[in-house]
Amino acid sequence: MKALSLQGTNKQLPKKTFVETLKQMWLRDKWLYVLLIPGILYFLVFRYAPMYGIIIAFKNYVPYLGITESIWVGFDHFTAFFSSPDFLRLLGNTLWISFLSIAIAFPAPIFLAVLLNEVRFALYKKFVQTCIYIPHFLSWTIVVGLTHLLFSINGGVIVEMVETIFGMRINFLAEPEWFRPMIILQGVWKGTGWGTIIFLAALANVSPEQYEAAIVDGAGRFRRVWHITLPAIRGTVVIMLILTMGNVLSTGFDQIFLMTNSLNRSVADVFDTYVYNVGITRGSYSYSTAVGLFKSVVGIILILTTDFIAKKVDKESGLF
């Protein structure tokens, strides 16, 4: 009878307002939100606030006039960039380095992580991990310096070895056809060890019972890797690939700039070095900002496209 009388009143419990919901969430997880504050401040100050400067890509920016007083020119800088003879050369050089990096440098940490996962002697495994992590902490200046010591035409160890074995003296640092292989090899040496951390963390979640069951069923080591190890890191591989695709037009400034010289410049000029040369050296701030904005827009499009394709292939993959 009481239930019927309540139904007859047609009264509903009052819904919580947005402010009340926020208050409840704050009281429940307030210390988690406090821990978020430094990260939020970092992104606001160093990531979002500088985005206001993007507006100069659509203006003829003059420093003493400031951003607001500079003349609005619309898409003139983009039109000039796309119609310039440098555009296709820069695009070709950038894409070559990026796709070679994706084809060679991207799978390297995956392959190395799978190999390390098969090592059962814990002390040896930790020693190898420590050794391969070290190059990541070296700056590109040191890496390029070591490269010059090894590949210098005057007394370089590698050059002397090649001349002794093959009878040829190759100037690896100056000949344009060797520039891209050198860049990729440097990237593999410096970043492969550090890149294994994410994949090893994903493999740590695999239950040892799966490997034991596979051994009982007669699966060899290759079968265990193919049917257990690789599927365990498939989602991580897809996410890393999506993020990598967003940097297709960003090959990195430090490494390319330090490896560039007057003899290999025809294949070494990429968008990152072009922005520096045009924006800082020549003072064309608006034009270089337009180039940088073009890179960013293409990166976002590639991320969203790769994520869309990944979800079509596997609904559990993707970022969004």
C-alpha positions as CSV (number, residue, x, y, z in Angstrom):
1,M,0.0,0.0,0.0
2,K,2.8,2.4,0.8
3,A,4.5,1.6,-2.5
4,L,1.2,2.4,-4.3
5,S,0.7,5.6,-2.5
6,L,4.2,6.7,-3.5
7,Q,3.6,5.9,-7.1
8,G,0.4,7.9,-7.0
9,T,2.2,11.0,-6.0
10,N,4.4,10.9,-9.2
11,K,7.2,12.6,-7.4
12,Q,10.8,12.1,-8.5
13,L,13.9,12.6,-6.6
14,P,15.5,15.9,-7.4
15,K,18.4,15.7,-9.8
16,K,21.9,16.9,-8.8
17,T,23.0,20.1,-10.3
18,F,26.3,20.4,-12.2
19,V,27.9,22.3,-9.4
20,E,26.8,19.6,-6.8
21,T,28.2,16.9,-9.0
22,L,31.5,18.7,-9.3
23,K,31.6,19.2,-5.5
24,Q,30.9,15.6,-4.9
25,M,33.7,14.5,-7.3
26,W,36.1,17.0,-5.7
27,L,35.4,15.7,-2.2
28,R,35.8,12.1,-3.3
29,D,39.0,12.5,-5.3
30,K,40.4,15.9,-4.2
31,W,44.0,14.7,-3.8
32,L,44.0,13.2,-7.3
33,Y,42.9,16.6,-8.7
34,V,45.7,18.3,-6.7
35,L,48.2,16.1,-8.3
36,L,46.9,17.0,-11.7
37,I,47.5,20.8,-11.1
38,P,51.3,20.8,-12.1
39,G,50.6,18.9,-15.3
40,I,47.6,21.1,-16.2
41,L,49.7,24.3,-15.6
42,Y,52.5,22.9,-17.7
43,F,50.3,22.4,-20.7
44,L,48.5,25.7,-20.2
45,V,51.7,27.7,-20.0
46,F,54.0,25.9,-22.4
47,R,51.5,24.2,-24.9
48,Y,48.3,26.2,-25.1
49,A,49.3,29.8,-24.4
50,P,51.9,29.9,-27.2
51,M,49.3,28.8,-29.6
52,Y,48.1,32.4,-29.7
53,G,51.2,33.1,-31.8
54,I,49.8,31.0,-34.6
55,I,47.9,34.0,-35.8
56,I,51.0,35.6,-37.3
57,A,50.9,32.9,-40.0
58,F,47.9,34.9,-41.4
59,K,49.6,38.3,-40.9
60,N,52.6,40.1,-42.2
61,Y,54.2,40.1,-38.7
62,V,56.5,43.0,-37.9
63,P,58.1,42.7,-34.4
64,Y,57.9,46.4,-33.5
65,L,54.2,46.6,-34.5
66,G,53.3,43.5,-32.5
67,I,50.8,40.7,-33.4
68,T,47.6,42.8,-33.1
69,E,48.9,45.7,-35.2
70,S,50.5,43.7,-38.0
71,I,48.7,43.7,-41.3
72,W,46.4,40.8,-42.0
73,V,47.3,38.9,-45.2
74,G,45.2,35.8,-45.0
75,F,46.6,32.7,-46.7
76,D,49.2,34.6,-48.7
77,H,52.1,32.9,-46.9
78,F,50.6,29.4,-47.5
79,T,50.1,30.2,-51.2
80,A,53.7,31.4,-51.5
81,F,55.0,28.3,-49.7
82,F,53.0,25.8,-51.8
83,S,54.0,27.5,-55.0
84,S,57.7,27.8,-54.2
85,P,60.2,25.4,-55.8
86,D,61.4,24.5,-52.3
87,F,58.1,22.8,-51.3
88,L,58.3,19.6,-53.4
89,R,62.0,19.2,-52.5
90,L,61.3,19.6,-48.8
91,L,58.3,17.3,-48.9
92,G,60.3,14.6,-50.8
93,N,63.3,14.8,-48.4
94,T,61.0,14.8,-45.3
95,L,58.8,11.9,-46.5
96,W,61.9,9.8,-47.4
97,I,63.4,10.1,-44.0
98,S,60.1,9.6,-42.2
99,F,59.0,6.5,-44.1
100,L,62.5,4.9,-43.8
101,S,62.3,5.6,-40.1
102,I,58.9,4.0,-39.8
103,A,60.0,1.0,-41.9
104,I,63.3,0.4,-40.0
105,A,63.5,2.3,-36.7
106,F,59.9,1.7,-35.6
107,P,59.9,-2.1,-35.7
108,A,63.4,-2.2,-34.1
109,P,62.2,-1.7,-30.4
110,I,59.4,-4.3,-31.0
111,F,61.9,-6.9,-32.2
112,L,64.3,-6.1,-29.4
113,A,61.6,-6.3,-26.8
114,V,60.5,-9.7,-28.0
115,L,64.1,-10.9,-27.8
116,L,64.6,-9.6,-24.3
117,N,61.3,-11.1,-23.2
118,E,62.7,-14.5,-24.2
119,V,65.7,-14.1,-21.9
120,R,65.2,-16.0,-18.7
121,F,68.4,-15.1,-16.9
122,A,67.2,-12.0,-15.0
123,L,70.7,-10.6,-14.2
124,Y,71.9,-10.8,-17.8
125,K,68.6,-9.3,-19.0
126,K,68.9,-6.3,-16.7
127,F,72.5,-5.8,-17.8
128,V,71.5,-5.7,-21.5
129,Q,68.6,-3.4,-20.8
130,T,71.0,-0.9,-19.0
131,C,73.5,-1.0,-21.9
132,I,70.9,-0.3,-24.6
133,Y,69.2,2.5,-22.6
134,I,72.4,4.6,-22.3
135,P,72.4,6.0,-25.9
136,H,69.0,7.6,-25.2
137,F,70.6,9.9,-22.7
138,L,73.3,11.2,-25.1
139,S,72.5,14.5,-26.8
140,W,72.4,14.6,-30.6
141,T,75.5,16.7,-30.4
142,I,77.4,13.9,-28.8
143,V,75.9,11.3,-31.2
144,V,76.9,13.4,-34.3
145,G,80.3,14.0,-32.8
146,L,80.8,10.2,-32.4
147,T,79.6,9.7,-36.0
148,H,82.2,12.2,-37.3
149,L,84.9,10.4,-35.4
150,L,83.9,7.0,-36.8
151,F,83.1,8.1,-40.4
152,S,85.5,11.0,-41.0
153,I,87.3,10.8,-44.3
154,N,90.5,11.6,-42.5
155,G,91.3,8.8,-40.1
156,G,87.7,7.5,-39.4
157,V,87.7,3.9,-38.1
158,I,84.8,2.8,-40.3
159,V,86.3,4.6,-43.4
160,E,89.6,2.9,-42.9
161,M,87.9,-0.6,-42.4
162,V,85.9,-0.1,-45.6
163,E,89.0,0.9,-47.5
164,T,90.9,-2.1,-46.2
165,I,88.2,-4.6,-47.0
166,F,86.7,-3.3,-50.2
167,G,89.5,-1.0,-51.5
168,M,87.2,2.0,-51.6
169,R,87.4,5.3,-49.6
170,I,83.9,6.5,-49.1
171,N,83.1,9.9,-47.7
172,F,80.0,8.9,-45.7
173,L,79.5,12.4,-44.2
174,A,79.5,14.3,-47.5
175,E,78.0,12.1,-50.2
176,P,74.3,12.7,-50.5
177,E,73.4,9.0,-51.0
178,W,74.7,8.2,-47.6
179,F,72.9,10.9,-45.7
180,R,69.6,9.1,-45.2
181,P,71.2,5.7,-44.1
182,M,73.3,7.6,-41.6
183,I,70.3,9.4,-40.1
184,I,68.3,6.2,-39.8
185,L,71.2,4.3,-38.2
186,Q,71.8,7.0,-35.7
187,G,68.1,7.0,-34.8
188,V,68.1,3.2,-34.4
189,W,71.2,3.2,-32.2
190,K,69.9,6.1,-30.0
191,G,66.2,5.2,-29.7
192,T,65.8,1.5,-30.0
193,G,66.7,0.6,-26.4
194,W,64.6,3.3,-24.8
195,G,61.7,2.3,-27.1
196,T,61.6,-1.2,-25.7
197,I,60.4,0.1,-22.3
198,I,56.8,0.5,-23.4
199,F,56.6,-2.9,-25.1
200,L,58.3,-4.7,-22.2
201,A,55.8,-3.1,-19.9
202,A,53.0,-4.5,-22.1
203,L,54.6,-8.0,-22.1
204,A,54.9,-7.9,-18.3
205,N,51.1,-8.3,-18.2
206,V,51.1,-11.6,-20.0
207,S,50.5,-14.5,-17.6
208,P,53.3,-17.1,-17.5
209,E,50.6,-19.7,-17.4
210,Q,49.9,-19.0,-21.1
211,Y,53.4,-19.9,-22.0
212,E,53.4,-22.9,-19.8
213,A,50.1,-24.1,-21.4
214,A,51.6,-23.6,-24.8
215,I,54.7,-25.6,-23.9
216,V,52.4,-28.4,-22.6
217,D,50.6,-28.4,-26.0
218,G,53.9,-28.8,-27.8
219,A,54.3,-25.2,-29.1
220,G,57.9,-24.2,-29.9
221,R,59.5,-20.9,-29.1
222,F,58.5,-19.3,-32.4
223,R,54.9,-20.5,-32.0
224,R,54.8,-19.0,-28.5
225,V,56.1,-15.7,-29.8
226,W,53.6,-15.6,-32.7
227,H,50.5,-16.7,-30.8
228,I,51.1,-15.2,-27.3
229,T,53.8,-12.5,-27.3
230,L,52.9,-10.5,-30.4
231,P,49.1,-10.5,-29.8
232,A,49.8,-9.2,-26.3
233,I,51.5,-6.1,-27.6
234,R,49.3,-5.6,-30.7
235,G,47.3,-2.8,-29.1
236,T,50.5,-1.0,-27.9
237,V,52.0,-1.3,-31.3
238,V,49.0,0.2,-33.0
239,I,48.9,3.2,-30.6
240,M,52.6,3.8,-31.0
241,L,52.2,3.6,-34.8
242,I,49.4,6.2,-34.7
243,L,51.5,8.6,-32.6
244,T,54.4,8.0,-35.0
245,M,52.3,8.8,-38.0
246,G,51.6,12.2,-36.5
247,N,55.3,13.1,-36.7
248,V,55.7,12.1,-40.4
249,L,56.6,15.7,-41.3
250,S,58.6,16.3,-38.1
251,T,61.9,14.5,-38.6
252,G,63.7,16.3,-35.8
253,F,65.7,19.4,-36.0
254,D,68.9,18.8,-34.0
255,Q,70.0,15.6,-35.7
256,I,69.3,16.8,-39.3
257,F,70.8,20.3,-38.7
258,L,74.1,18.9,-37.2
259,M,74.5,16.3,-40.0
260,T,73.9,18.8,-42.8
261,N,76.7,20.3,-44.8
262,S,77.1,22.1,-48.1
263,L,77.7,18.8,-50.0
264,N,74.6,16.9,-48.8
265,R,72.2,19.8,-48.4
266,S,70.2,18.7,-51.5
267,V,68.8,15.7,-49.6
268,A,69.2,17.1,-46.0
269,D,66.8,20.0,-46.2
270,V,63.6,19.1,-44.4
271,F,60.7,21.2,-43.0
272,D,62.3,21.5,-39.6
273,T,65.6,23.0,-40.8
274,Y,63.7,25.1,-43.4
275,V,61.6,26.7,-40.7
276,Y,64.8,27.5,-38.8
277,N,66.6,28.9,-41.8
278,V,63.7,31.0,-43.0
279,G,62.4,32.1,-39.6
280,I,65.5,32.7,-37.5
281,T,68.2,33.3,-40.1
282,R,66.1,35.4,-42.5
283,G,63.6,36.8,-40.1
284,S,60.5,35.7,-42.0
285,Y,58.5,34.9,-38.9
286,S,55.1,34.8,-40.5
287,Y,56.2,32.6,-43.4
288,S,58.0,30.1,-41.1
289,T,55.0,30.0,-38.8
290,A,52.8,29.1,-41.8
291,V,55.1,26.3,-42.6
292,G,55.0,25.0,-39.1
293,L,51.2,25.3,-39.0
294,F,51.0,23.3,-42.2
295,K,53.1,20.5,-40.5
296,S,50.9,20.5,-37.5
297,V,47.6,20.3,-39.5
298,V,49.0,17.4,-41.6
299,G,50.1,15.6,-38.4
300,I,46.6,15.9,-36.9
301,I,45.0,14.6,-40.1
302,L,47.4,11.6,-40.2
303,I,46.7,10.8,-36.6
304,L,43.0,10.8,-37.1
305,T,43.2,8.9,-40.4
306,T,45.5,6.2,-38.9
307,D,43.2,5.9,-35.9
308,F,40.2,5.5,-38.1
309,I,41.8,2.8,-40.2
310,A,43.0,1.0,-37.0
311,K,39.5,0.9,-35.7
312,K,38.2,-0.4,-38.9
313,V,40.7,-3.3,-38.9
314,D,40.4,-3.9,-35.1
315,K,37.6,-2.3,-33.0
316,E,39.7,-2.6,-29.9
317,S,42.6,-0.6,-31.4
318,G,43.0,3.1,-31.7
319,L,43.4,6.2,-29.5
320,F,39.9,7.7,-29.6
